[in-house]
Amino acid sequence: MAIVSLLQRALEPLVRTGSLTLRFAGGRQIELGDGTGRRVAIRFTDRWAPWALLLDPDLQTGELFTDGRLVVEGGTIYDFLHLVMRHSAETDPSSSAAALDRLRTGWRRWTGGNNRQRARRNVAHHYDLDDRLYALFLDPEWQYSCAYFENPGMSLAEAQRAKMRHVAGKLSLTGGERVLDIGCGWGGLACYLAQVAGAGAVLGVTLSDEQIARARDRILARRLTGRVEVALRDFRDVDGTFDRIVSVGMFEHVGRAGYDDFFRTCRNRLASDGVMLLHTIGVSDAPSLTNPWITKHVFPGGHLPALSEILPAIERAGLMVTDIEVLRLHYAETLRAWREAFMARRASAAALYDERFCRLWEYYLSMSETAFRCEGVVVFQIQLARRIDALPITRGYMAASESALRAGDVESVDRRQAQAH
């Protein structure tokens, strides 16, 4: 069988260590790796499945697993992905898969814009799912973005609180500021900035109906009405001036063609002495194609930028970069926690949707975690200002602010617990 030898030849450079068994629909079986570690075994249920994998692995691995045509019989889909991706940086750039990625990259340059209608539709595709799904794996604050594991052994909930402290510290809040939260999600960060970090008023905007409803419930429960407001609004339609702007986990959805529009809008909304923090997933090397399976099934219209794509748009908008931090592996650990929680409650997810949906989400969480561990995907935190004197000239204020907020976190949690009783 030609496909057996072709697939073996394609995978051998990737599976140098470990143990991988491939079983084909016709009964053939091949072994790859050096026999060490946990054995991973996959089975193709039809004769065309291995051809699909060979010709377009970036798209078809997820398609085949979701459709039940690639079945994991030993280990998990995460084990398989990690096994074949950990040497992916050393693949031949002249391969057919690399050539296909270059074609897709060129096409996305022409089709990557998200107008208001498309942006709303893209957000609804992922974020307007049943809230009970997100409750299965998110932390109590419903932070659906990279946590900050500042100490070994932190729980997901602790790391997400640490992330909010880290963000607030970089916003350099002194008390009473008016804050715009672009892509506010379920309102956890907006509430934190007002309740703990001292913001005077926070406006959060999102395009998700489901997120707005829960965010408003959170605001009421925490007695923050009048200090925190959330609106179903495109960021381009926000009026007024803000002392601080924050955007966490939203820029990935803007699309490369929308970067100039995004940063011009932020500059127009930011006070002359204001500060902005952008927290976004990105790639640590040259601009590249965002995984086609992700953009098709999970985040349509999304793009993971390189710094070389972000910084020119910031410069053209007339904003100044005042600090950049690269968070490495923090999102891998976040995704590991989400994946383990989701798999522990997989039956509940299946009751909400179905088995195919569960396979899709298992693949999404597994593939994303592997990308952060093996493919140079990271998180950028970029601090911006309009004036050179908007912030202290050393970074000590960030650590001092986080230390003070840590004490405030304890008081805030105790106060909420007391209110609940």
C-alpha positions in Angstrom: 0.0 0.0 0.0 1.6 3.3 -1.1 -0.1 5.3 1.6 1.5 3.3 4.3 5.0 3.9 3.1 4.3 7.6 2.3 2.8 8.3 5.7 5.6 6.5 7.4 8.2 8.5 5.5 6.4 11.8 6.5 6.1 11.0 10.2 9.5 9.4 10.8 11.3 12.8 11.0 8.8 13.9 13.6 8.4 10.9 15.8 12.1 10.4 16.7 11.4 9.5 20.3 8.4 7.9 21.9 6.1 5.1 20.6 3.5 5.5 17.9 1.4 2.8 16.3 -0.6 3.5 13.2 -3.3 1.0 12.2 -4.9 1.2 8.8 -8.4 0.1 7.7 -6.9 -2.7 5.5 -5.2 -4.3 8.5 -1.7 -3.0 8.0 0.1 -1.6 11.1 3.4 0.4 11.4 5.5 1.4 14.5 7.3 4.7 14.8 9.7 6.1 17.4 12.3 4.6 19.6 9.9 2.6 21.8 10.2 4.8 24.9 7.5 6.5 26.9 3.8 6.0 26.8 2.6 4.1 23.7 0.2 6.1 21.5 -1.9 4.2 19.0 -4.3 5.6 16.4 -6.5 3.8 13.9 -7.9 5.0 10.6 -11.4 3.8 10.0 -11.4 4.1 6.2 -8.9 3.9 3.4 -9.1 7.6 2.5 -8.4 9.0 6.0 -4.6 8.5 5.9 -4.5 10.2 2.5 -6.3 13.2 3.9 -3.9 13.4 6.9 -0.9 13.2 4.6 -2.1 15.9 2.1 -3.3 18.5 4.6 -2.3 17.6 8.2 -3.0 21.1 9.7 -6.6 20.9 8.7 -7.4 17.2 8.4 -6.0 15.9 11.7 -8.8 17.8 13.6 -11.4 17.0 10.9 -10.6 13.3 11.0 -10.6 13.1 14.8 -13.8 15.1 15.1 -15.6 13.0 12.5 -14.4 9.7 14.1 -12.3 8.7 11.2 -9.1 8.9 13.3 -9.6 7.0 16.5 -7.2 7.1 19.4 -6.8 3.6 20.8 -3.8 4.2 23.0 -3.2 7.4 25.0 -5.2 10.6 24.1 -5.4 12.9 21.2 -3.2 15.3 23.2 -0.5 12.6 23.5 -0.6 12.0 19.8 -0.4 15.7 18.9 2.5 16.3 21.4 4.3 13.3 20.0 4.2 14.5 16.4 4.5 18.3 17.0 7.4 18.4 19.5 9.9 18.3 16.6 7.8 20.3 14.1 10.1 23.3 14.2 12.7 21.2 12.4 10.4 20.2 9.4 11.5 20.9 5.9 10.1 24.3 4.7 9.9 22.9 1.1 7.4 20.2 2.2 4.0 20.1 0.5 2.3 21.0 3.9 4.5 24.1 4.2 3.7 25.1 0.6 0.0 24.7 1.3 0.4 27.0 4.4 2.1 29.6 2.2 -0.8 29.6 -0.2 -3.3 29.9 2.7 -1.2 32.8 4.2 -1.4 34.7 0.9 -5.1 34.1 0.6 -5.7 35.3 4.2 -3.9 38.6 3.4 -6.8 39.4 1.0 -9.7 38.0 3.0 -8.7 38.6 6.7 -10.7 41.7 7.4 -13.6 41.7 9.9 -16.2 44.4 9.5 -18.9 45.0 12.1 -21.3 42.3 10.8 -18.6 39.7 10.3 -17.1 40.4 13.7 -20.5 39.9 15.4 -21.0 36.7 13.6 -17.6 35.4 14.4 -18.0 36.1 18.1 -21.4 34.4 18.2 -19.9 31.3 16.7 -17.8 30.6 19.8 -18.9 32.8 22.7 -22.6 32.4 22.4 -22.5 28.7 23.2 -24.4 27.5 26.2 -22.9 29.2 29.3 -23.1 25.8 31.1 -20.3 24.6 28.8 -17.9 27.3 30.0 -18.9 26.6 33.6 -17.4 23.1 33.2 -13.8 24.2 33.0 -13.3 27.9 33.7 -12.3 29.4 37.0 -14.8 31.2 39.3 -14.1 34.5 37.7 -14.8 33.0 34.2 -11.5 34.2 32.8 -11.3 32.8 29.3 -7.7 33.9 28.6 -4.2 33.1 29.7 -3.6 32.8 33.4 -0.4 34.0 35.1 1.3 31.3 37.1 3.6 33.5 39.2 4.4 30.7 41.6 4.8 26.9 41.1 1.8 24.8 42.1 -0.8 27.6 41.8 -4.4 26.5 41.1 -6.1 27.8 38.0 -8.3 30.2 40.1 -5.2 31.6 41.9 -3.4 32.0 38.6 -6.3 33.9 37.0 -6.4 36.2 40.0 -2.7 36.7 39.6 -3.3 37.6 35.9 -5.8 40.3 36.8 -3.3 41.7 39.3 -0.6 41.7 36.7 -2.8 43.5 34.2 -4.0 46.0 36.8 -0.4 46.7 37.9 0.6 47.6 34.3 -2.4 49.9 34.0 -0.9 52.0 36.8 -4.2 52.8 38.4 -4.0 55.5 41.1 -7.7 55.6 41.9 -10.8 57.0 40.2 -9.8 56.4 36.6 -12.3 55.8 33.8 -11.5 52.5 32.1 -12.5 50.9 28.8 -12.4 47.1 28.6 -12.4 46.0 25.0 -13.7 42.5 24.8 -14.8 42.3 28.4 -16.0 38.7 28.3 -18.2 37.8 31.2 -17.1 40.9 33.2 -14.7 39.4 35.6 -11.8 41.8 34.9 -14.1 44.8 34.7 -15.4 44.0 38.1 -11.9 43.4 39.5 -10.6 46.7 38.2 -13.5 48.6 40.0 -13.8 46.5 43.2 -10.2 45.8 44.0 -7.9 48.0 41.8 -9.7 51.3 42.4 -11.0 52.3 39.0 -13.7 54.9 39.2 -15.8 53.6 36.3 -15.4 50.8 33.9 -17.1 50.3 30.6 -16.8 46.8 29.1 -17.8 46.1 25.6 -18.4 42.7 23.9 -20.3 41.3 20.9 -21.6 38.3 22.7 -25.2 38.2 24.0 -24.5 35.4 26.4 -21.5 37.2 27.9 -23.5 40.4 28.4 -26.2 38.6 30.3 -23.8 36.9 32.7 -21.7 40.0 33.1 -24.7 42.1 34.2 -25.6 39.4 36.7 -22.1 39.5 38.1 -22.2 43.3 38.4 -25.5 43.1 40.3 -24.3 40.4 42.6 -21.2 42.4 43.5 -23.1 45.6 44.0 -21.1 47.5 41.3 -24.0 49.0 39.5 -23.1 52.6 38.6 -19.4 51.8 38.7 -19.2 49.0 36.1 -21.3 48.9 32.9 -21.2 46.4 30.0 -22.5 47.1 26.6 -23.2 45.0 23.5 -21.1 47.2 21.3 -18.3 47.1 18.7 -15.2 48.8 20.0 -15.3 51.1 16.9 -18.6 52.5 18.1 -17.5 53.5 21.6 -17.6 57.3 22.3 -15.8 59.4 24.9 -12.3 59.5 26.4 -10.8 57.0 28.9 -7.9 57.3 31.3 -7.1 53.6 30.8 -7.9 51.1 28.0 -7.4 47.3 28.5 -8.0 44.5 26.0 -7.4 40.9 27.1 -7.8 38.1 24.6 -9.7 40.1 22.0 -7.1 41.3 19.6 -6.7 37.7 18.2 -10.2 38.2 16.7 -9.5 41.5 15.0 -7.8 40.1 11.9 -4.7 41.4 10.3 -6.5 43.8 8.0 -8.1 45.5 11.0 -5.0 46.4 13.0 -4.8 50.0 11.9 -8.4 50.5 12.6 -8.0 49.0 16.1 -5.1 51.1 17.2 -6.4 54.3 15.7 -9.6 53.8 17.6 -7.7 53.1 20.8 -5.7 56.3 20.4 -8.8 58.4 19.7 -10.4 57.0 22.9 -7.3 57.3 25.1 -6.7 60.4 27.2 -3.6 62.4 26.4 -2.0 61.1 29.6 -3.7 57.7 29.4 -2.3 54.2 29.5 -3.4 51.1 27.5 -2.5 47.4 28.0 -3.0 44.9 25.2 -2.9 41.2 26.1 -2.9 39.0 23.1 -1.8 35.6 21.8 0.9 35.8 19.2 3.7 34.0 17.5 7.3 34.3 18.6 8.8 34.0 15.1 7.9 35.4 11.7 4.3 36.1 10.6 2.6 32.8 9.7 -0.7 31.2 9.0 -3.0 30.7 12.0 -4.0 27.0 12.1 -6.7 26.5 9.4 -8.7 24.0 11.6 -9.0 26.6 14.4 -10.1 29.4 12.0 -12.7 27.1 10.4 -14.2 25.4 13.5 -13.4 27.5 16.6 -12.4 31.1 15.9 -13.4 32.2 12.4 -11.7 35.4 11.3 -8.9 35.1 13.9 -5.2 35.6 13.4 -2.3 35.1 15.8 0.1 38.0 15.1 3.9 38.3 15.2 5.3 41.4 16.9 6.4 42.6 13.5 2.7 42.8 12.5 1.5 44.6 15.6 4.2 47.2 16.1 4.0 49.0 12.7 0.2 49.5 13.3 0.9 50.9 16.7 3.4 53.3 15.3 1.1 54.4 12.5 -1.6 55.1 15.0 0.6 57.5 16.9 0.9 55.4 20.1 4.1 54.8 22.0 5.2 51.3 23.2 6.3 51.7 26.8 6.7 48.0 27.8 6.5 44.6 26.3 6.4 41.3 28.2 6.3 37.8 26.6 4.5 35.2 28.7 5.9 31.8 27.7 4.1 28.6 28.7 1.6 30.3 30.9 -1.1 29.6 28.4 0.1 26.0 28.0 -0.5 25.5 31.7 -3.9 27.3 31.5 -5.0 25.1 28.7 -3.8 22.0 30.5 -6.1 23.0 33.4 -9.0 23.6 31.1 -8.5 20.4 29.2 -8.3 18.3 32.4 -11.4 19.9 33.8 -13.3 19.5 30.5 -12.4 15.9 30.2 -13.4 15.2 33.8 -16.9 16.7 33.0 -17.1 15.4 29.4 -20.4 13.6 30.1 -22.0 16.9 31.1 -20.7 18.5 27.8 -22.1 15.6 25.8 -25.5 16.1 27.5 -25.5 19.7 26.4 -24.4 18.9 22.9 -23.2 15.6 21.5 -20.2 13.3 21.2 -19.0 15.0 18.0 -19.0 18.3 19.8 -17.0 16.8 22.6 -14.4 15.5 20.2 -14.1 18.9 18.6 -13.5 20.6 21.9 -11.1 18.0 23.1 -9.1 18.5 19.9 -9.3 22.3 20.2 -8.0 22.3 23.8 -5.4 19.6 23.1 -4.1 21.2 19.9 -3.9 24.7 21.4 -2.0 23.4 24.4 0.5 21.6 22.2 1.0 24.8 20.0 2.0 26.7 23.1 4.4 24.0 24.2 5.9 23.1 20.8 5.4 25.8 18.2 6.4 29.1 19.6 3.0 30.4 20.3 3.1 32.9 23.3 1.2 35.8 24.9 2.3 39.4 24.4 1.5 42.1 26.9 2.1 45.4 25.3 1.8 48.6 27.3 1.0 51.8 25.3 0.7 55.5 26.0 0.3 58.7 24.0 2.9 60.7 26.0 6.4 59.8 27.0 5.8 61.0 30.6 2.6 59.1 31.2 4.3 56.4 33.4 7.1 56.2 35.9 10.5 55.7 34.2 11.3 52.4 36.0 9.2 49.3 36.3 9.1 49.2 40.1 5.6 50.6 40.2 4.2 47.4 38.6 5.5 45.1 41.3 4.5 47.6 44.0 1.0 47.7 42.6 0.7 43.9 42.4 1.8 43.6 46.0 -0.8 46.0 47.2 -3.5 44.4 45.0 -2.6 41.0 46.5 -3.7 42.2 49.9 -6.8 43.7 48.4 -7.6 40.4 46.7 -7.8 38.7 50.1 -10.1 41.3 51.5 -12.3 41.2 48.3 -12.8 37.4 48.5 -13.6 37.6 52.2 -16.1 40.3 51.6 -17.9 38.4 48.8 -18.0 35.3 51.0 -19.6 37.3 53.8 -22.2 38.7 51.4 -23.0 35.3 50.2 -23.9 34.2 53.7 
